[in-house]
Amino acid sequence: MEKKYRPETLCVQEGWTPKKGEPRVLPIYQSTTFKYDNSEQMARLFDLEDTGYFYTRLQNPTNDAVAAKIAALEGGVAGMLTSSGQAANFYAVFNICESGDHFVCSTAIYGGTYNLFSVTMKKLGIEMTFVDQNASEEEIQKAFRPNTKCLFGETISNPGCEVLDIEKFARIAHRNGVPLIVDNTFATPINCRPFEWGADIVTHSTTKYMDGHATAVGGAIVDSGNFDWEANAEKFPGLTTPDASYHGLTYSKSFGKMAYITKATAQMMRDLGSIQAPMNAFLLNLGLETLHLRVKRHCENAQRIAEWLSQNDKVAWVNYSGLPENPYHALARKYMPGGSCGVIAFGLKGSREEAIRFMDSLKLICIVTHVADARSCVLHPASHTHRQLSDEQLREAGVAPDLIRLSVGIENVEDLIADIEQALG
């Protein structure tokens, strides 16, 4: 029986096991193509009858090693890397939805995902209904239709920091014969493993904590292998009926628990090509090796700063689930007992202009369109990432117009508090 290693060991060791004389560090396979001895070998790869590499748009050894590490961290059967978190969320849904289909999604999601689902995917003929994730199961159930194919939410929402009740969402999804897809970017598998609470598919923007250094854009999809596509065959013909582009092969019959990821790779990536560069996967792997160390420090720093902000008379409100008075505190304790993330949402007393003046006065903490890396940074979503949304749409997405998103890094926390204090002054 194979030994199951703990997350800290998986961060460092999983994915790449060198043989005698091979590099100890995962190499960068910076090649578009791979050589074979005869045409038959290549033909079998193109028919999905053999596993192997022939073109990096579909698979690459560096990428596969890193995807395997992320899958192991999440407790899934398989994973794939994408060029960005946006691509991961698009592929995750589009792999099981086609024109004429529908899916349900929490309003409390990242602004880019909100726009992808509500505007761009609508142009592809895929409809989506937003729901308040804090509503009752009965209320959320009303959004489902006969052609609904999945339910989507974020473990911790970006930028509102709302915590998803994963078990509740899983119950609703499975009652309707569809998978639950959870974007686990902010919590990371160090603090939460959604599969253990009933989720079926997990996505990540690896650009954030997983990379950890703001060096490489990327995304990942991990499949738990737990959703029974055959039991819900009529809903998912793409997985349970023959694929004409592979000589009538049926993914669920040929690949079992690997059906979803195999289709995502062999069909979605083949045709759409949003692959992560091997160099980026290499950088991502370096970040993953310290993920368990960094996440702990992010959470410790954020907890201290959230407590400090909540006591400051210039601060109107603070949303951080680590605070005992926070409405999401109980859910966070349940799903993320070791800590949530390093992102704090808060608002200042006064106008939107005063919030902008505060951010402009910070010296150590920088205004950037990024979040969740080693350096502390700040953003005003209503003016920046979510500026395409009206105030009403902002509130629907769990983003107050005065919300400041503070991503707490791994610097000395006293230095960070001093910077915030002088900026408030």
N, C-alpha and C positions, 0 to 999 in steps of 0.2 A: 504494500500500500504506500502510495507516494505521500511524503510528508507535506503538510500544509504549513507554509510559512506565514508569519505575522506581517502586517503591512509595512513595518519599517524595513524588514529584510527584503520584501518584494520590491520596494522602492529602489533599493540598491542593486539587487541581484537578478531580478526576474527579466525574462525576455531574451537575453543573450547568454548562452552557456558555451564558452569557447572550448574547442577540442585541443588536443596536443599541438603546440606550436602556433595556435591561432591568437589573434590580438585579445588581450584581457578586456580592453575597452571596445564597446560596440563600434565597428567600422562604418564609415560612410560609403555605401555602395552607389557612387555617383556615376551611374550608367543608365542610359535610357533602355538598353536592350541586353539580352543574355543569349549566349551561344549554345546550340545543340548539335548533335552528331548527324542526325538525319531528319528528313521531313516528317516521318511517322511520329517521332518524339514531339515535334512542334504541333502537329495536328491533334494529338491527344490533349495537349494543354489547351488549345483553342476550343476543344469540345468539352472541357471541364472533366475529362476522364482521368487526368493525372494532375497532381499538384506541382507547382514549380513556378519559375519566373520566366517571362518572355518579353514583357514590356512594362516599364515603370509606371505608366498611367494606370495599370491595373494593380500590380503588386511590386514591392521592392523589399529586399531583405532587411534593410535598416528600418523602414517603416513598419514592417511586420513585427520586428522584435519589440519596438516601442508600443505598438498596438496590443501585443500580447501582455506587456507589463501593465498597461492600463486596464485591460480586461481582467487580469489576475487581481489587481487592486480593488476592482469593483465586484469581483466574484462572479464574472460572466463567463460564457463559453468561448466568446470570440469578440474581437474588436476590429475597427478599421480607422485609419487616420484620414482626415480631410484637410483641405487647404485653409479652412477657417472654421470658427464655431458656427457662423452663419450657414456654411455649406453643410456642416454636420446636422443642424436642425432641419435644413431643407431636405437632405437625403433621407433622414430618419422618417420624415412624414411622407415624402414623395415615393419612398420605396413600397408603401402600402396604400397610397391614395392615388387615384387618377381622375381625369376629367369626369365630372358628374358625382364625385364623392364629397364627403363632408367630414369634418372633425371638430372636436370641442377643445377649447383651450382656456386656461386661467387668464384673466386680465393682467395679473401681476407677473409680467414677463419683461425682459429686456426690450427697449424701444426698437432696436433693429429687427428682432424676432417678431414683434407686434406688427411692424410694417410688412415684413416678409409674408406673414400669414394672412393679414387682412387685405393687402393690396396686390402684391406680386402673385401669390398663389391663386388668388381669385381670377387673375388673367389667364391662368392655366385651366380654369374651370373647376377648381377645388374650393368649396365654400367652407367657412369656419365660423363657429359661434363662440364668442367670449362669455365666460361665466365668472362670477365672484367666487373665488376659491374658499371663502369663509362662509358661503351660504350653506344651507342644509342639503343633505343628499337628495331630498325630494325636489328641491329647487333646481339643483344642477342637472338632475335627471331629465327635466323638461327640455333641455337643450339637445338631447339625443334624438336621432332620426334613424329610420331603417338603413340609410346609406352612410351612417357615421362609422369611421374606420379607426379612430384612436382618440385618446384623451392626453392632453399635454400640460405640463406645469414645470415650474422651477423650484428646486429644493429651498433656496433662499432667493427671493426675487431681486433682480437688478433693475433699478437702483433702490427700490422701496424697502428692501430687507424684510419682506413678509415671509413667513415660514409656511411651507406647504404641509397639509395633513396628508401624508403619502398613503397611509392605510385607507383613509376615507376615499381618496381618489382611485386607489386600486380596486376597492370594492365596487365603486360605480362603473369603472371601465369593464371589469370582468363580468358584472351583471349584464352588461350589454354586448359581451362577446368580442371586446376589442382590447388591445394592449394599452398600458399606461406608459407614456414616454416622459422621462424626467430629465431636465437639464440640471446637472449636478455640479456646475462650474464653481459656484461660490463655496459650497460645503466641502468639495473634493471627497474622494473615497476615504481620506484620513478621518474626517469627521462624520461622514454619513455614507452608508451603502444602501441606496434605495431598493435594490433587489431584495434585501432582507425584510423589507416592509411591503413587498407586493408589486413593485414596479417591474416592468418587462424589458424596457429598453432605456439606456442612459446615454445622454449626450454631454459633451464638454466643449467649451472654448478652451483649448489647451494653451491659448495665448495668455491666459490669466495665471492662477496659482501654479498650475502644472509646469509651465515654462518658468514662471516666477521672476524673470529678469527683463521682460519686455524686449526680448531679442527676436522672437519668431512667432508669426501668426500661424494658428493651426486649430484644428478641431478633431474630435473623436466621437465615434459611436460604439457602444458596447451592447451586446445582446445577452440577456440572461439565459436564453435557451429554454425558458419556462413556459412561454406562451404556446398553446397548442393550435397551430395554424390549421391543421387538418380538421379539428373539431369545429372550427368556424370557417370551413372551406369556402362556403358561398360568398363570404365577405371579402376574401382575399384571393381572387383568381390569379393574381400575378405570382403568388407563391404556390398555389395548389393546382394550377392547370398548366399544360405544356407551354413552354416558351419557344416560339417559332424561331427565334434568333439563335437557339442552341439545339436545333434538330428535335424539338419537342420534349426536351428535358423538363421535368417537374421538380422544382427546388425542394419542396417539402418532402417528397418521396426519395429524392436522390441524396439529400444532405441532412435530413432530420433536424436536430437542434441547431445546425449551422445554416439552415435554409435562408434566414433573413439576411445575415451578413454576407453569405455567398451571393445572393441576388443583388445586394447593395454594391458589392465589388464588381461582379461579372457583368451586371447590366447598367446600374446607375453610373458607376465610375467609368465604365467602358464608353458610355454615351455622353456623359457630361464632363468628366475629366477634372474634377476639382481635387487634384491630388496634392498631398503635402510633399514638399521637396525633401529628399533624403537629408540634405544639410539641416533643414529645419527640424526634422525628426531627431537628428543627432543632438541638436541643441536642446530640444524638448527632453530627451533622455537625461542629459546632464541636470536639467531642472528637477526632473522626477527623483533623482538620487537624493535630493535634500528636501523633498516635499514635506516629509513627516517632521522635520526640524523646523522648517519655516512656518508651516501652518500653526504650530503651537505658539510660536513667537508672535505671529500676526494676531492671534486670538487674545493672548495675554495683553499686548499693547492696546488693542481695541477695547477690551474690557475696562482698562484703566482710564482711557480717554473718554469712553461713553459715560463712566461714572463721574468724571470731572465735568463734562459738558452738562450733565443732568443737574449739577449743583450750581451752574453759572447763571446769574440773573440776566444775562444778555441773550440766553438761549431759550427759545420758545418751546421747543420739544426735541426729544431724542428718540429715534427708533433703533434699538439694538437689543436683540433677543436675550442677551446675557444679563440685562437689567431685570431684577425680580418683579418690578412693576410693569414690565412690558407685556402687551397682550399676547405675544407669541412665546413668552418665556416657557410655559408648560410644554408646548410643542417642541421647542428647541431642546429642552431637557430630555424629552422622550427620544427624539430622532438623532440628536447631536449632543450627548452628555459630556463629551470632551471639549466642547466649544463649537461655535457656529462658523464665523469667518472674521476677516479683518475689516469689513466694510460697515460703516455707520451712516445712517441717514439722520439728518437733523435740520432744524430751521431756526433762524434768528428772529428775535423780536424786531419788527420794522419792515421796511420795504424790500422788494426784489433788488433794488439798486444797492441797498446796504449789504445784502448778501454778496453781491458782486464786489463791492468795495473791500469787504472782509477777505475774500479770496485773493484779490489783487494785492493785499497787504502781507500775505504770507511770504516768508523768505525761504524756509527749508522745504515746506510742502509745496509742490508745484501744481499748476493748473495744466492738466493733460487729458486727452480723450481716452485715457486708459484706466485700468483698475486692477487691483490684486497682483501687484508685483512687489519686489523688495523695497522699492522707494515709495514713501508716502505721497499721495496725490489727491487732488480735490477737483470737483466738477459741479456745475449747476445744470442739471439735466434739462430744465425748462428752457435754458438759453443755449444749450449745446446739443447733447445727443438726442433729446426729445423735442427739439424746436419745431418739428413738423406737426406736432400735436397741439390741439387747442387746450385751454385750461380744463375744459370738461373731459376731454380725452385723457389728459394727464391724470386727473383724479380717478378715472375709470381704470387706468393702468397702475394705480397705487402710487402715483408720483405727485406729491403736493407741489404747486407752482413755486413755493419757497424752499423746496428740498435741496439741501447741499449733500452731495455724496462724498464722504471722506473715506478714502482707502488707506488704511493704516499699514505702514510698512514694518520693517524689522529693525529700524533704528532704535536709539535709546529713547525710551518713552518720555523721560523728563525733558529732553530736547524738543520733542514733538509738542508736548503740552505748553512749553515756553513759547514756541512759535505761534500756536493757536492763541495764547493769551495776549501776546503783543499785537497780533492782528485784530483781535476783538477790541483792543484799546485804541 
